[in-house]
């Protein structure tokens, strides 16, 4: 107890002497225990707004009849039932994801998991989930980066929700180049055969929450969910930090 109190005091002192810069706007962040965002950018991030497509997790506008027409997934065949996200992959949330993923700021995995946990509880997901499965990365990419950001977030999320995490059954067996310049159709074609379930008995009959850091067209999630369903998974849900 004394040690934790001393650590909090030391962190507060260091924040005053060496303030962390906001990842989005560069302003000083007075509390570095959470995300690297100033107060104003935290408000702008609008974590988990209610204007979210229940199918793919993207931000949408609702019609007067409350019918959702999502341009991101309207014509796509997805292999997961529902999806949630914290917000769009742009400033300020996108900068936090980039800091974790590309600059090795692993301390941001837990506060992102905390926010995802709050969304999943509010959307009534938790009672439907048996296990959480992170989207795997190829060993070559893990070797270069040193970690899988989705695994880091999933590890914290499992503890927060008291749900088992399975980071071994779903594997990425084929290396693919970054898909940033590919269309949705090209992404799906590029990902064919990239994933494999190594332990079908671990996922058979389970309701699974598949987690990734970013979803663009949904191609990676769709291919992972396809493999999990082939292995006998009962239902696949999806959660991402940024959409």
FENZIDA-V879326 format. One record per residue. N is the residue number from 1. RES is the residue in one small letter. PHI is phi in degrees with one decimal (NA if undefined). NEAR is the number of other C-alpha atoms within 8 Angstrom. Layout:
N_RES_PHI_NEAR ; N_RES_PHI_NEAR
This chain:
1_x_NA_4 ; 2_x_-64.9_5 ; 3_x_-63.1_6 ; 4_x_-64.9_7 ; 5_x_-63.8_8 ; 6_x_-62.2_8 ; 7_x_-65.8_8 ; 8_x_-65.0_8 ; 9_x_-64.4_8 ; 10_x_-62.1_8 ; 11_x_-61.2_10 ; 12_x_-63.7_10 ; 13_x_-64.7_8 ; 14_x_-63.8_9 ; 15_x_-63.5_13 ; 16_x_-75.7_8 ; 17_x_-78.7_6 ; 18_x_-125.2_6 ; 19_x_-63.8_11 ; 20_x_-76.3_10 ; 21_x_-88.0_12 ; 22_x_-61.8_12 ; 23_x_-66.0_11 ; 24_x_-94.8_11 ; 25_x_-123.6_7 ; 26_x_89.0_7 ; 27_x_-68.7_7 ; 28_x_-68.3_9 ; 29_x_-106.6_14 ; 30_x_-84.9_10 ; 31_x_-136.5_7 ; 32_x_-87.2_11 ; 33_x_-75.0_5 ; 34_x_-103.4_7 ; 35_x_-83.7_9 ; 36_x_-80.0_12 ; 37_x_-128.7_13 ; 38_x_-72.0_12 ; 39_x_-58.4_7 ; 40_x_-65.7_7 ; 41_x_-72.8_11 ; 42_x_-63.5_10 ; 43_x_-66.6_7 ; 44_x_-64.3_7 ; 45_x_-60.9_10 ; 46_x_49.1_9 ; 47_x_-54.4_7 ; 48_x_53.8_9 ; 49_x_-65.9_8 ; 50_x_-77.3_4 ; 51_x_-80.2_8 ; 52_x_-130.0_11 ; 53_x_-64.5_12 ; 54_x_-69.2_8 ; 55_x_-90.3_8 ; 56_x_-123.0_11 ; 57_x_84.0_13 ; 58_x_-79.5_13 ; 59_x_-68.4_9 ; 60_x_-138.0_10 ; 61_x_-104.9_7 ; 62_x_-95.0_10 ; 63_x_-75.0_7 ; 64_x_-54.1_5 ; 65_x_-80.9_5 ; 66_x_68.3_6 ; 67_x_-95.7_7 ; 68_x_-90.9_9 ; 69_x_-119.5_8 ; 70_x_-97.9_9 ; 71_x_-68.2_6 ; 72_x_-80.8_9 ; 73_x_-133.0_10 ; 74_x_-55.3_7 ; 75_x_-105.7_6 ; 76_x_-103.0_6 ; 77_x_-95.7_5 ; 78_x_-106.4_7 ; 79_x_-96.8_10 ; 80_x_-118.5_12 ; 81_x_-78.6_10 ; 82_x_-141.1_11 ; 83_x_-145.5_14 ; 84_x_-131.8_14 ; 85_x_-144.9_14 ; 86_x_-81.8_15 ; 87_x_168.2_15 ; 88_x_-76.1_11 ; 89_x_-82.0_9 ; 90_x_-150.9_7 ; 91_x_-61.9_8 ; 92_x_-93.6_13 ; 93_x_-61.2_13 ; 94_x_-59.2_11 ; 95_x_-68.7_11 ; 96_x_-67.3_13 ; 97_x_-61.4_11 ; 98_x_-64.8_9 ; 99_x_-62.9_11 ; 100_x_-70.4_14 ; 101_x_-75.4_9 ; 102_x_-106.9_7 ; 103_x_-114.9_7 ; 104_x_67.7_8 ; 105_x_-84.5_8 ; 106_x_-65.8_8 ; 107_x_-65.4_7 ; 108_x_-84.2_12 ; 109_x_-62.6_12 ; 110_x_-67.6_11 ; 111_x_-61.7_10 ; 112_x_-67.9_11 ; 113_x_-64.1_12 ; 114_x_-61.7_11 ; 115_x_-70.8_10 ; 116_x_-64.8_13 ; 117_x_-59.7_11 ; 118_x_-63.4_8 ; 119_x_-66.1_11 ; 120_x_-63.4_11 ; 121_x_-67.0_9 ; 122_x_-67.5_7 ; 123_x_-85.9_6 ; 124_x_63.4_7 ; 125_x_-84.6_9 ; 126_x_-59.0_8 ; 127_x_-71.5_5 ; 128_x_-100.3_6 ; 129_x_-108.9_12 ; 130_x_-93.2_10 ; 131_x_-143.8_12 ; 132_x_-110.4_15 ; 133_x_-121.7_13 ; 134_x_-78.0_12 ; 135_x_-68.2_12 ; 136_x_-79.6_11 ; 137_x_-116.5_9 ; 138_x_-67.8_11 ; 139_x_-60.2_7 ; 140_x_-66.3_7 ; 141_x_-70.1_8 ; 142_x_-64.0_11 ; 143_x_-62.2_8 ; 144_x_-69.9_6 ; 145_x_-82.8_9 ; 146_x_95.2_6 ; 147_x_-167.6_8 ; 148_x_-108.9_10 ; 149_x_-60.7_11 ; 150_x_-67.9_12 ; 151_x_-65.0_12 ; 152_x_-61.0_12 ; 153_x_-64.8_12 ; 154_x_-62.5_14 ; 155_x_-58.5_9 ; 156_x_-68.5_12 ; 157_x_-63.1_13 ; 158_x_-60.4_12 ; 159_x_-68.6_9 ; 160_x_-65.9_9 ; 161_x_-98.4_8 ; 162_x_58.3_6 ; 163_x_-122.3_11 ; 164_x_-59.8_9 ; 165_x_-112.4_10 ; 166_x_-120.2_9 ; 167_x_-103.6_9 ; 168_x_-115.1_7 ; 169_x_-72.0_11 ; 170_x_-91.1_15 ; 171_x_-124.8_12 ; 172_x_-96.9_12 ; 173_x_-103.5_9 ; 174_x_-129.0_8 ; 175_x_-79.6_8 ; 176_x_-129.0_7 ; 177_x_-70.4_4 ; 178_x_-52.6_4 ; 179_x_-103.6_6 ; 180_x_-58.7_4 ; 181_x_-102.1_4 ; 182_x_-97.0_8 ; 183_x_-75.4_6 ; 184_x_-59.3_8 ; 185_x_-65.5_7 ; 186_x_-66.0_8 ; 187_x_-63.0_11 ; 188_x_-62.1_11 ; 189_x_-65.3_7 ; 190_x_-67.3_7 ; 191_x_-93.4_12 ; 192_x_-57.4_8 ; 193_x_75.4_7 ; 194_x_-82.4_10 ; 195_x_-122.2_14 ; 196_x_-150.6_10 ; 197_x_-88.5_11 ; 198_x_-81.5_8 ; 199_x_-128.2_9 ; 200_x_-57.8_10 ; 201_x_-64.8_6 ; 202_x_-78.7_6 ; 203_x_-113.5_13 ; 204_x_-61.1_10 ; 205_x_75.0_7 ; 206_x_-94.4_12 ; 207_x_-95.1_13 ; 208_x_-115.4_15 ; 209_x_-100.1_13 ; 210_x_-92.7_14 ; 211_x_-121.9_13 ; 212_x_-139.5_12 ; 213_x_-80.7_10 ; 214_x_-137.7_9 ; 215_x_-121.7_11 ; 216_x_-101.8_6 ; 217_x_-96.3_7 ; 218_x_92.5_9 ; 219_x_-61.8_11 ; 220_x_-64.3_9 ; 221_x_-60.8_14 ; 222_x_-63.1_11 ; 223_x_-69.6_13 ; 224_x_-62.8_11 ; 225_x_-64.3_12 ; 226_x_-60.5_9 ; 227_x_-66.6_11 ; 228_x_-66.2_13 ; 229_x_-68.9_11 ; 230_x_-62.3_7 ; 231_x_-82.0_11 ; 232_x_106.5_11 ; 233_x_-60.7_14 ; 234_x_-77.4_10 ; 235_x_-141.6_10 ; 236_x_-116.6_16 ; 237_x_-111.1_12 ; 238_x_-129.7_13 ; 239_x_-139.6_13 ; 240_x_-135.9_14 ; 241_x_-70.6_13 ; 242_x_-128.1_14 ; 243_x_-117.9_13
